[in-house]
Amino acid sequence: MLGPLPTLYRVIVSVCALLAFVGLGAWLAVTLPVPLLASAGAGIGAGIGAVAVLLLVHDFEERGSAHRVRLRTPRHR
C-alpha cells in the first residue's frame, strides 16, 4: 500500500506501526479477563504488527522488467 515511499519514511512507518501493535497487544493482555502476561501480549502484538508492516510497506504493484534500449545509428558506408 505504501510501497513507493522513500526509505526513511518506510522505516518511520514500520517502527511506529510495530510499536503500536506491541503496545496494543500488551494492553489487551493486561485488560482482558483471560490470564495472559503482558509480555505474551506484546509478543503476539509484535507478530501481528510484523505482518501489518509487511502489508503496509511492501510494494505489490508489479512493474515490468527493465528493457535495454539500444539506439541504432545510421551506418556509414
VENRA-V819198 format. One line per field, one symbol per residue. psi: psi as a letter, one per 20 degrees, with the letter a starting at -180 (. if undefined). burial: 1 if it has 16 or more other ideal C-beta (glycine too) atoms within 10 Angstrom, else 0. A space follows every 50 residues. Layout:
# VENRA-V819198
psi->???
burial->???
This chain:
# VENRA-V819198
psi->gkgjqrgghggggggggghghgggggghhhhqipoqqhhghhgghhghhh ghgghghpoippqqqpppppppqppp.
burial->00000000010001001100110111011000000100001101100010 011001100000000000000000000
